[in-house]
Amino acid sequence: MAISALASSIQFRTMEACDIDGATDIISKAFTQREPLTTCLGIPREKDFIKARAVCQLAARDGVSVVALDTTSNKIIGVASSIIVNSNPEPLDIPTEVLKMYEPIYALIDKMQKVFHDSPTYKNNPGSKVISAMRLGVHPKYTGRGIGTKLRQATTDLAQSRGFHFVTAVATAPESQRIYQKLGFQQLYDFKYCDFEMKGNRPFAQLGTLSAELYYKKLF
């Protein structure tokens, strides 16, 4: 189903199973080249590709993610992945050795997400259905055109059309933080990377005063 067009050659539509390979390639490249936590830990692309593919498989299944295609080449040039939050989440199909590389990232994100679920915003709305905005990536040749913002707006509109009450996001890079601010998401919490401690270590100390920021948007 087509959602919208940015220009005559760029089309946005709901992510499907047939998009998994192209979407994985886009977001894995984006994260291993530009996302602060992945680059700080030195996670190689071949390992991140495994995680990115698992995320895309869940995203395609849940039906609340969007891809951008260049219709002149029929190739995916951007993706905004999202998954449905539930009380019994399905574990990602990722080898243990790869999961271990991401332990500090998972611990930080879990800490951030708990803030939302413990907040009055969520607790005062029992039974709310929640979407978690996951990875967002755009091919380098197409950056600077607002495609990332359009992709995330499209996933938010899609979530609303399907009756979800909240979209949440842990934004780990300044670029994604600007997108959520531009789209009217509310910032609930931020945490400086240099202050994050795990097992007596500070795995993100070299990132200095950069922060992870927790955002949410109430749809209903």
C-alpha positions in Angstrom: 0.0 0.0 0.0 1.5 3.3 -1.0 1.5 5.9 1.8 2.8 9.0 0.1 5.4 10.5 -2.2 8.2 13.0 -1.5 9.0 13.6 -5.1 8.0 11.9 -8.3 10.7 9.2 -8.0 10.4 8.5 -4.2 7.5 6.5 -2.9 6.7 5.5 0.7 4.9 2.3 1.6 4.4 -0.2 4.5 7.3 -2.5 4.9 6.6 -6.1 3.8 8.5 -9.4 4.1 10.0 -8.9 0.6 11.7 -5.7 1.8 13.7 -7.4 4.6 16.9 -7.7 2.7 17.0 -4.2 1.3 15.9 -2.7 4.6 18.6 -4.6 6.5 21.3 -3.4 4.2 20.2 0.3 4.6 19.9 0.3 8.4 23.0 -1.8 9.1 25.1 0.6 7.0 23.7 3.6 8.7 24.2 2.2 12.2 27.8 0.9 11.8 28.8 4.2 10.1 27.0 6.9 12.0 25.1 5.7 15.2 27.2 6.6 18.3 26.7 3.5 20.4 27.4 1.0 17.7 30.5 2.8 16.5 31.7 3.4 20.1 31.6 -0.4 20.8 33.3 -1.1 17.4 30.7 -3.6 16.3 31.6 -4.8 12.8 29.0 -4.5 10.1 28.8 -8.3 9.5 27.7 -8.7 13.1 25.4 -5.7 13.1 23.8 -7.1 9.9 22.6 -10.1 11.9 20.9 -7.9 14.5 19.5 -5.5 11.8 18.0 -8.4 9.9 16.3 -9.8 13.1 14.8 -6.3 13.7 13.6 -6.0 10.2 12.0 -9.5 10.4 9.9 -8.4 13.4 9.2 -5.1 11.9 7.8 -6.6 8.7 5.7 -9.0 10.7 4.2 -6.3 12.9 3.2 -4.2 9.9 3.9 -0.7 11.4 7.2 0.1 9.5 7.7 2.0 6.3 10.2 1.9 3.5 11.1 4.6 0.9 11.7 3.4 -2.6 13.3 5.1 -5.6 10.9 4.1 -8.3 13.5 4.7 -11.0 15.6 1.8 -9.7 12.9 0.1 -7.6 15.4 0.0 -4.7 14.9 0.7 -1.1 16.7 3.9 -0.1 15.3 4.4 3.4 13.5 2.6 6.2 11.9 3.4 9.5 11.4 0.3 11.5 8.9 -0.1 14.4 7.6 -3.0 16.5 4.6 -3.6 18.6 5.3 -3.6 22.4 3.7 -6.3 24.4 4.1 -8.0 27.8 5.5 -11.2 26.3 7.9 -10.0 23.6 9.3 -12.4 21.1 13.1 -12.7 21.4 15.2 -11.6 18.5 16.7 -14.5 16.6 20.3 -13.5 17.2 23.3 -15.8 18.0 24.6 -15.5 21.6 28.0 -14.1 20.5 26.3 -11.2 18.7 23.9 -10.5 21.6 26.8 -10.2 23.9 28.3 -7.4 21.8 25.1 -5.4 22.3 24.7 -6.0 26.1 25.7 -2.4 27.0 23.3 -1.0 24.4 20.4 -3.2 25.5 21.0 -2.3 29.1 20.9 1.4 28.4 17.8 1.1 26.2 16.0 -1.0 28.8 16.7 1.6 31.4 15.3 4.3 29.1 12.2 2.4 28.2 11.4 1.6 31.8 11.1 5.3 32.4 8.2 5.5 30.0 6.4 2.4 31.4 6.8 3.7 34.9 5.6 7.2 34.1 2.1 8.6 34.9 1.7 9.2 31.1 1.6 5.4 30.6 0.2 4.3 33.9 -2.8 6.7 33.7 -3.8 5.1 30.4 -4.2 1.4 31.3 -4.6 -0.9 28.3 -2.8 1.4 25.9 -1.3 -0.1 22.8 2.3 1.0 22.2 4.6 1.0 19.2 8.4 1.2 19.8 10.2 3.1 17.1 13.3 1.2 16.2 16.1 1.7 13.7 15.9 4.5 11.1 18.2 4.7 8.1 18.6 6.5 4.7 21.0 5.7 1.9 23.9 8.3 2.0 23.0 9.5 -1.6 19.5 10.5 -0.4 20.3 12.3 2.8 19.5 16.0 3.2 16.1 15.7 1.5 14.0 15.1 4.7 13.4 11.5 3.9 14.2 10.3 7.4 11.6 12.7 8.8 9.0 11.7 6.2 9.7 8.0 7.1 9.2 8.5 10.8 6.1 10.6 10.3 4.7 7.8 8.0 5.2 5.2 10.7 3.5 7.4 13.3 0.5 8.0 11.0 0.4 4.2 10.3 0.4 3.4 14.0 -2.5 5.9 14.6 -4.5 4.5 11.7 -4.2 1.0 13.3 -5.5 2.2 16.7 -2.2 2.4 18.7 -2.2 4.9 21.5 1.5 5.7 21.9 4.7 5.7 19.9 7.9 5.7 22.0 11.5 6.1 20.9 15.0 6.0 22.5 16.9 8.3 20.2 20.6 7.6 20.4 22.0 10.1 17.8 21.6 13.8 17.5 20.1 13.4 14.0 17.3 11.2 15.2 16.7 13.4 18.2 16.1 16.4 15.9 13.6 14.3 13.8 11.5 13.5 16.9 11.6 17.1 18.1 10.5 18.3 14.6 7.6 15.8 14.6 6.3 17.0 17.9 7.3 14.1 20.2 7.6 14.9 23.9 11.0 14.4 25.5 10.5 12.4 28.8 14.1 11.6 29.8 17.7 12.0 28.8 20.8 10.2 30.0 24.4 11.2 29.3 26.4 8.4 27.9 29.5 9.2 30.0 27.4 8.5 33.2 26.2 5.1 32.1 27.7 2.3 34.1 27.5 -1.4 33.6 29.3 -4.1 35.6 31.7 -1.5 37.0 32.6 -0.1 33.6 31.6 3.0 31.6 31.3 1.5 28.1 30.3 4.8 26.4 32.7 7.2 28.3 34.4 8.3 25.1 31.1 9.8 23.9 31.4 12.5 26.5 28.3 14.7 27.0 26.3 13.2 24.2 23.0 11.7 25.5 20.4 9.2 24.8 16.9 10.8 24.8 13.5 9.2 25.4 10.6 10.5 23.4 6.9 9.6 23.2 3.9 10.8 21.2 0.3 10.2 22.4 -1.9 9.4 19.4 -5.2 9.1 21.1 
